[in-house]
Amino acid sequence: MQVSRRTILILFALLACDPGGSDETRLNTVSRDSAGIRIIENAKPPEGSRMWLVGPEPSVSIGEREGGDPYMLHQARDATKLDDGRILVANGGDDELRVFDASGTWLESWGGRGEGPGEFGDLSHVDSWARDSIVAWSGPGQQHLGLRLRRELRAQFHSGANP
């Protein structure tokens, strides 16, 4: 059985977490039952804490119910933000990587359904890779496809492990 690098990193991160800490830094969690449905409520982190917070409004919104083709997402399975602010969306409906700027404006699309270089079959994940590249997972064997951000095929290999 193969274990992905991402799974190992998550496991080490969890093991490295310190369960201790003062009561001031811990969140109070309340668990209750409502008609057979378990509800867990987490208190707001203390002011000035370094805990991650989600703002009340999204910083960017990508996708529309009606509009131009690049904004009509179908089976959007993954997304990643690049160092330069661009956002890549793995759109599984047509096996394209859709490229958007930091404000959510479509720039271009890469790939598409097929078996040729730079094409995908069952696109499932995308992530940044090195400084100028991305890696995308595609196909039943979870083929990894590396692309330079200039859209050149960089490397192509197969792996039986999911990301």
Beta strands, then each sheet from edge to edge (+ up, - down):
strand 1: 29-34
strand 2: 37-42
strand 3: 76-81
strand 4: 87-91
strand 5: 96-100
strand 6: 106-111
strand 7: 123-129
strand 8: 133-138
strand 9: 143-148
strand 10: 153-157
sheet 1: 1+ 2-
sheet 2: 3+ 4- 5+ 6-
sheet 3: 7+ 8- 9+ 10-
end
